[in-house]
């Protein structure tokens, strides 16, 4: 692929603008958050072209944004953020992604590294047994059509009602674990048939479950409110989404959007950007179906979190209370939301597409949970398997500049094929074990696809958003145990 | 045709280029390429068959829909196919008989999960020797 030759205007050390006149048809400029060192690989990958393409979408306001973890996706770049005025704008399933509400949930514990290290193998085995993972894995919760329809509407509460977790979990989940407006009749039978057996499963690919230790605390006051108080404290990170259900919802509605593009005379530089006016029936149907898939993903993470807690309780012979296993937060990384934002001094309703990006609301925002009202909404940024993960919080700067959005992870630099050619799965296991990380995976060869070499260093990513001011870093954790599907 | 298909690298995902002397062969080879990403084609035996009908708006999207239908069948019915008789193919409809067997974890080594065929960088061209199509999959 040829290097992208377009102009990037330096605004400051962490902000680069693609001028609106780069391509005729761009309705707003592009804005990339990156360090100068990151730009070369972005140009090599042609990702700025995708940022420019998103700027073509009707109703887009402000900028077409790219977070520093941006990489080439289908249509929208992964790590892209775009806000559309709901009055004249469009919604695009490609701006959400196939894995609707792929996201992260983080649990804290009162356990220390010294207590967990000696039992890590037992713990990992117990988790592997207790949390269904891997390709084609089926859930332990029995979900028929009736239950499927309920959970699509109720979200995480559906699981809590069944004793899988507590009300307190919902308070610290984005949207309380449920987007309103979900309408199961807007999802297909095919989607439900893919979704029912997979409810409450981790899945495969880049999804994982990680036992971590707190390595560094940057902001002790905020960390304290999250219950992160000690270096060496054990945390558990759950990364999964809406499984085959979300994929089918996206596939089904992309097809509808294909028709909508010609029906509404929308001109697009890339077919995968297919979209429909937010207020059209096609747009509203997708929003209602996307909410179903988002709610399904929250059910998924709610169930898994419960089984993680059960596993810890069994291995350590203590109650959840005694283990202090509270949820820090749960964030969506792939979603579109109708939100209030101020654009050019006017308060408007926009549909914010976050594809591989995290909501980052500041202290005092009405949607920031009560527990975090003085410090900002937690932002959870996992790195690649075996490197490190960050906890950050949202800021007013994010609200003023990036529609309350920030980065979501590391971002790929090597294709899965290239990763497999450069390293073997068995070597990945050895390498992780030499660094004190125990791993259990459904497929060892596919581990190579997720090797550290395949990803950008998340530390560089978080430094960019921290210095740009669109989030503030709070703590960093490293894994000691990993489960992959 | 000398080659039926090849696999291409894409940073976040994986893609295929399928070839065919005619459109029927192109669609059949694209489906073979899909299942070659999931498992070893040689490990699939013809033990059952399934009639499939797919509709779409145009030929490009018909190709995407056809592959998505097969992905759905693998995800839900757990069936693997290694031969496709394309019975009829117009610009917006395809009828095919798919031959294969139910996934057996003892016998079929799963290489990776394929979750959707995308429209991203989708290309379907005719040249002097036949047809060629590029499809990127979300995995």
Interface residues (C-beta under 8 A of the other chain):
Chain A: X45 X71 X72 X73 X74 X75 X78 X98 X99 X135 X136 X190 X193 X194 X197 X203 X204 X205 X244 X247 X248 X250 X251 X254 X255 X258 X259 X270 X271 X272 X274 X412 X413 X414 X415 X416 X417 X418 X443 X445 X446 X449
Chain B: X7 X9 X10 X11 X12 X13 X14 X56 X57 X61 X65 X68 X72 X75 X76 X78 X103 X110 X111 X112 X113 X115 X116 X118 X119 X120 X121 X122 X136 X138 X139
